[in-house]
């Protein structure tokens, strides 16, 4: 059912959003350059995952998210 697919995508987006908020909070503090680079890489990967989740939801869940 399409609503279930979108619901699963919403849960994934909620998880990604929560983690991005954690990363942003940490980046706002004092972190060294190496840690900041690691956090930015993770944020970039999460943004890509979010894009795939949204795309899958818009297509009615026909595209499975990459893990």
C-alpha positions as CSV (number, residue, x, y, z in Angstrom):
1,X,0.0,0.0,0.0
2,X,1.3,3.5,-0.9
3,X,0.6,5.0,2.5
4,X,2.7,2.3,4.2
5,X,5.6,3.0,1.8
6,X,5.4,6.7,2.5
7,X,5.2,6.0,6.2
8,X,8.4,4.0,6.1
9,X,10.0,6.8,4.2
10,X,8.8,9.2,6.8
11,X,10.4,7.1,9.6
12,X,13.7,7.1,7.7
13,X,13.5,10.8,7.1
14,X,12.8,11.4,10.8
15,X,15.9,9.3,11.7
16,X,18.1,11.1,9.3
17,X,16.8,14.5,10.4
18,X,17.5,13.7,14.1
19,X,21.0,12.7,13.2
20,X,21.6,15.8,11.1
21,X,20.4,17.9,14.0
22,X,23.0,16.1,16.3
23,X,25.7,16.7,13.8
24,X,24.8,20.4,13.4
25,X,24.8,20.9,17.2
26,X,28.3,19.3,17.5
27,X,29.6,21.4,14.6
28,X,28.4,24.5,16.3
29,X,30.6,23.7,19.2
30,X,34.4,23.7,19.3
31,X,35.7,20.8,17.2
32,X,39.0,20.3,15.6
33,X,39.3,20.3,11.8
34,X,39.6,16.5,11.5
35,X,36.4,16.0,13.5
36,X,34.6,18.7,11.6
37,X,35.5,17.0,8.3
38,X,34.3,13.7,9.6
39,X,31.0,15.2,10.7
40,X,30.5,17.0,7.4
41,X,31.2,13.8,5.4
42,X,28.5,12.0,7.5
43,X,26.1,14.9,7.0
44,X,26.7,14.7,3.2
45,X,26.0,10.9,3.2
46,X,22.8,11.4,5.2
47,X,21.6,14.1,2.8
48,X,22.1,11.7,0.0
49,X,20.1,9.0,1.9
50,X,17.3,11.6,2.6
51,X,17.2,12.4,-1.1
52,X,16.8,8.8,-2.0
53,X,14.1,8.3,0.6
54,X,12.1,11.3,-0.7
55,X,12.5,10.1,-4.3
56,X,11.3,6.6,-3.3
57,X,8.3,8.1,-1.4
58,X,7.4,10.2,-4.4
59,X,7.6,7.2,-6.7
60,X,5.2,5.4,-4.4
61,X,7.8,3.3,-2.7
62,X,8.8,1.5,-6.0
63,X,12.5,2.5,-5.4
64,X,14.1,0.7,-2.5
65,X,16.5,2.8,-0.4
66,X,20.2,1.9,-0.7
67,X,21.8,0.8,2.5
